[in-house]
Amino acid sequence: MIKKKFDLQRFAAPENMTAAADLEPAISVDFVSRLNSNITELMNLLGIVELDPMAEGTMIKVYKLYQVNIPEQVGEGEEIALTKVKRELAKTIELTLKKYRKQTSAEAIQKVGREMAVNRTDEKMVSNLQKDIKKDLYKLLGEGTGAATGKGLQAALSNSWAAVKKYYEDQDATPIFFVSTDDVAGYLANAQVTMQTAFGMSYIQDFLGLGTVVISPTLTAGKLIATAKENIRGAYIPATGGDLANSFGLTSDATGLIGMTHAIATSNATIETLIFSGVKFFPEFIDGVIVGTISPGE
């Protein structure tokens, strides 16, 4: 019998090789947890208690509400005329599943390591996902039909606050404002305020005693948006359970807001990152959103 000594070291896995077990679900769990935590922060900022789970393709209806008539007052014993309030469909939004995919090559991992090549670039992709969610929100809010104007930022905010309070008369409304960075910069240069961040958004609590002001460089200078927190709703396509999650092996947390997975593609020696997102924020009543104009101050 021929005996041959095998060099077992030749068949061992190369040092620092990225295995499937290293990628899934560990990396996905970490990113999903952080991203969903950020979305929860945004929900708290917007005053949303919970998001409504909906199927992909659901048509979300946004309304405007107005009083049709103003009945005259009548005398004692006379029949009281009816007040007619009409709810009219203003806009329909389709809830769609958004997909994000990235590939990291073996060469990139070998050159700078997995932390930089995979994790850091994943963070950039997650950042773009957050930008898309905020962009959709700003776009929908910018279609508000209410209007207000004022000379300078403070007057415009005050008049927009008044318009919100008037629309939600006799309701416990909590005003929230969205203002361009350019419009706030001048005011902040001469005032000491405490700014906070949530979901990559800067905001000031109880600004001028009017309410929360969200500051964004993506908003148009000279315009501001105001509404009540109670008018902002949220919906999402669940990333847990169902054929979608099972087919792609998505990782999510208990909220199911975001689904994510990592996989090794041996055909081209890359690591793929795949994210599914179906989160959308929107105003319930479009006429309850005030688009203010900041005219030059005196």
BABA-396411 format. One line per field, with one value per residue (C-alpha): residue number from 0; residue in one letter; x, y, z. Coordinates in pm, whole numbers, padded with zeros to 5 digits. Example, Ala and Ser with C-alpha at 12.3 -4.5 7.8 and 13.67 -1.06 7.14 Angstrom:
loke	(0:1) $
roke	(A:S) $
x	(01230:01367) $
y	(-00450:-00106) $
z	(00780:00714) $
END
This chain:
loke	(0:1:2:3:4:5:6:7:8:9:10:11:12:13:14:15:16:17:18:19:20:21:22:23:24:25:26:27:28:29:30:31:32:33:34:35:36:37:38:39:40:41:42:43:44:45:46:47:48:49:50:51:52:53:54:55:56:57:58:59:60:61:62:63:64:65:66:67:68:69:70:71:72:73:74:75:76:77:78:79:80:81:82:83:84:85:86:87:88:89:90:91:92:93:94:95:96:97:98:99:100:101:102:103:104:105:106:107:108:109:110:111:112:113:114:115:116:117:118:119:120:121:122:123:124:125:126:127:128:129:130:131:132:133:134:135:136:137:138:139:140:141:142:143:144:145:146:147:148:149:150:151:152:153:154:155:156:157:158:159:160:161:162:163:164:165:166:167:168:169:170:171:172:173:174:175:176:177:178:179:180:181:182:183:184:185:186:187:188:189:190:191:192:193:194:195:196:197:198:199:200:201:202:203:204:205:206:207:208:209:210:211:212:213:214:215:216:217:218:219:220:221:222:223:224:225:226:227:228:229:230:231:232:233:234:235:236:237:238:239:240:241:242:243:244:245:246:247:248:249:250:251:252:253:254:255:256:257:258:259:260:261:262:263:264:265:266:267:268:269:270:271:272:273:274:275:276:277:278:279:280:281:282:283:284:285:286:287:288:289:290:291:292:293:294:295:296:297) $
roke	(M:I:K:K:K:F:D:L:Q:R:F:A:A:P:E:N:M:T:A:A:A:D:L:E:P:A:I:S:V:D:F:V:S:R:L:N:S:N:I:T:E:L:M:N:L:L:G:I:V:E:L:D:P:M:A:E:G:T:M:I:K:V:Y:K:L:Y:Q:V:N:I:P:E:Q:V:G:E:G:E:E:I:A:L:T:K:V:K:R:E:L:A:K:T:I:E:L:T:L:K:K:Y:R:K:Q:T:S:A:E:A:I:Q:K:V:G:R:E:M:A:V:N:R:T:D:E:K:M:V:S:N:L:Q:K:D:I:K:K:D:L:Y:K:L:L:G:E:G:T:G:A:A:T:G:K:G:L:Q:A:A:L:S:N:S:W:A:A:V:K:K:Y:Y:E:D:Q:D:A:T:P:I:F:F:V:S:T:D:D:V:A:G:Y:L:A:N:A:Q:V:T:M:Q:T:A:F:G:M:S:Y:I:Q:D:F:L:G:L:G:T:V:V:I:S:P:T:L:T:A:G:K:L:I:A:T:A:K:E:N:I:R:G:A:Y:I:P:A:T:G:G:D:L:A:N:S:F:G:L:T:S:D:A:T:G:L:I:G:M:T:H:A:I:A:T:S:N:A:T:I:E:T:L:I:F:S:G:V:K:F:F:P:E:F:I:D:G:V:I:V:G:T:I:S:P:G:E) $
x	(00000:00136:00136:00148:00164:-00075:00005:-00324:-00228:-00262:-00633:-00716:-00922:-00705:-00650:-00897:-01120:-01473:-01712:-02087:-02133:-01938:-02171:-02520:-02689:-02433:-02368:-02729:-02862:-02634:-02729:-03100:-03104:-02936:-03149:-03476:-03364:-03312:-03658:-03804:-03629:-03785:-04127:-04086:-03982:-04287:-04517:-04607:-04687:-04676:-04661:-04940:-04833:-04958:-04906:-04682:-04886:-05136:-05285:-05270:-05534:-05465:-05768:-05865:-06141:-06360:-06694:-06937:-07185:-07231:-07591:-07773:-07871:-08241:-08484:-08614:-08795:-08703:-08530:-08152:-07997:-07734:-07367:-07208:-06843:-06695:-06391:-06248:-05973:-05672:-05397:-05328:-04987:-04872:-04674:-04389:-04100:-03763:-03458:-03093:-02803:-02427:-02135:-01798:-01516:-01263:-00990:-01147:-01167:-00809:-00687:-00858:-01020:-01382:-01466:-01387:-01483:-01816:-01937:-01843:-01988:-02302:-02335:-02327:-02603:-02811:-02756:-02897:-03197:-03263:-03233:-03495:-03741:-03690:-03708:-04047:-04178:-04064:-04212:-04555:-04554:-04450:-04779:-04978:-05256:-05259:-05069:-04911:-04652:-04441:-04152:-03853:-03829:-03989:-04296:-04339:-04318:-04565:-04816:-04778:-04830:-05149:-05268:-05208:-05393:-05682:-05713:-05705:-05929:-06066:-05822:-05514:-05273:-04894:-04732:-04416:-04221:-03976:-03735:-03439:-03091:-03032:-03329:-03230:-02858:-02902:-03117:-02885:-02590:-02745:-02917:-02817:-03032:-02990:-03005:-03066:-03054:-03275:-03254:-02985:-03219:-03136:-03417:-03491:-03749:-04001:-03839:-03961:-04228:-04408:-04316:-04052:-03854:-03682:-03393:-03291:-03052:-03273:-03565:-03607:-03487:-03763:-04023:-04126:-04372:-04596:-04851:-04965:-04779:-05119:-05157:-04848:-04896:-04664:-04692:-04454:-04428:-04335:-03994:-04055:-04245:-04415:-04270:-04045:-03855:-03840:-03728:-03438:-03354:-03405:-03286:-03501:-03591:-03924:-04046:-04005:-03947:-03634:-03512:-03146:-02921:-02559:-02443:-02122:-02129:-01859:-01927:-01759:-01588:-01800:-02007:-02356:-02558:-02933:-03181:-03560:-03745:-04113:-04132:-04325:-04442:-04724:-04982:-05334:-05496:-05314:-05499:-05380:-05027:-04930:-04666:-04530:-04341:-04058:-04046:-03748:-03757:-03790) $
y	(00000:00336:00597:00963:01255:01530:01894:01978:02344:02373:02292:02524:02836:03138:03373:03665:03508:03651:03359:03359:03314:03636:03833:03704:03779:03965:04265:04289:04280:04565:04790:04712:04782:05120:05221:05127:05314:05623:05584:05561:05888:06048:05916:06072:06402:06401:06293:05957:05685:05396:05324:05145:04816:04798:04576:04683:04877:05010:05341:05593:05866:06223:06448:06808:06905:07211:07350:07397:07638:07872:07830:08126:08116:08053:08157:07958:07642:07683:07409:07438:07430:07168:07250:07056:06957:06786:06562:06559:06340:06560:06313:05941:05802:05454:05271:05108:04889:05057:04843:04925:04699:04730:04503:04502:04333:04091:04334:04615:04395:04279:04636:04819:04546:04445:04722:04995:04813:04667:04834:05194:05178:05016:05321:05544:05342:05360:05736:05758:05552:05803:06090:05928:05897:06262:06376:06207:06368:06717:06674:06579:06852:07105:07039:07183:07418:07645:07974:08238:08510:08735:08979:08789:08444:08524:08692:08414:08149:08337:08378:08014:07912:08118:07952:07605:07698:07837:07521:07299:07526:07357:07067:06990:07055:07057:07277:07163:07366:07278:07557:07596:07613:07939:08109:07999:08077:08451:08415:08164:08401:08636:08393:08109:07801:07432:07215:06840:06576:06283:06074:06311:06608:06910:07057:07306:07229:07504:07757:08109:07936:07832:07465:07231:07366:07114:07263:07116:07227:07054:07290:07599:07925:08178:07907:07727:07448:07427:07174:06990:06679:06512:06557:06351:05979:05695:05360:05079:04749:04484:04329:04035:03721:03660:03555:03860:03808:03432:03440:03677:03574:03927:04026:04270:04346:04335:04649:04498:04844:04762:04434:04372:04086:04020:03740:03615:03590:03344:03399:03741:03736:04007:04060:04188:04412:04424:04650:04671:04974:05060:05341:05655:05957:06178:06440:06310:06641:06842:07166:07128:07195:07562:07669:08000:08267:08457:08801:09036:09188:09555) $
z	(00000:-00102:00167:00073:00310:00208:00275:00443:00471:00094:00119:00413:00351:00272:00564:00581:00315:00331:00371:00328:00702:00758:00540:00602:00822:01037:00810:00695:01052:01155:00864:00884:01256:01212:00915:01083:01392:01175:01022:01373:01458:01151:01252:01596:01438:01209:01491:01334:01585:01338:00966:00784:00618:00259:-00043:-00331:-00587:-00332:-00442:-00157:-00180:-00070:-00019:00022:00261:00234:00347:00060:00220:00515:00635:00783:01147:01217:01485:01777:01669:01303:01110:01115:00770:00700:00675:00394:00416:00112:00093:-00259:-00401:-00477:-00563:-00588:-00492:-00586:-00320:-00511:-00407:-00455:-00519:-00458:-00561:-00532:-00622:-00449:-00638:-00495:-00601:-00399:-00090:-00135:-00178:00110:00319:00365:00611:00359:00039:00153:00470:00392:00042:00186:00411:00104:-00060:00258:00260:-00094:00016:00294:00047:-00177:00115:00211:-00152:-00197:00123:00022:-00326:-00191:00072:-00193:-00373:-00083:-00186:00119:00094:00317:00279:00496:00483:00607:00760:01095:00943:00685:00957:01175:00893:00790:01154:01157:00834:00983:01302:01100:00889:01197:01402:01714:01664:01867:01580:01622:01355:01175:00920:00642:00548:00313:00465:00278:00444:00794:00761:00798:01107:01273:01224:01480:01715:01943:01888:01958:01649:01647:01375:01276:00958:00833:00876:01093:01297:01574:01839:01924:01692:01787:01992:01672:01639:01499:01202:00973:00776:00440:00165:-00094:-00040:-00257:-00105:-00051:00010:00324:00391:00697:00811:01122:01234:01259:00881:00793:00744:00656:00479:00392:00210:00471:00414:00646:00551:00219:-00113:-00150:00174:00134:-00229:-00168:00188:00316:00658:00855:01213:01395:01217:00868:00720:00523:00373:00302:00199:00106:-00121:-00274:-00654:-00757:-01126:-01119:-00776:-00617:-00307:-00385:-00157:-00219:-00040:-00078:00055:00036:00294:00202:00399:00271:00379:00431:00329:00063:00144:00502:00376:00355:00103:00234:00044:00211:00056:00116:00465:00530) $
END
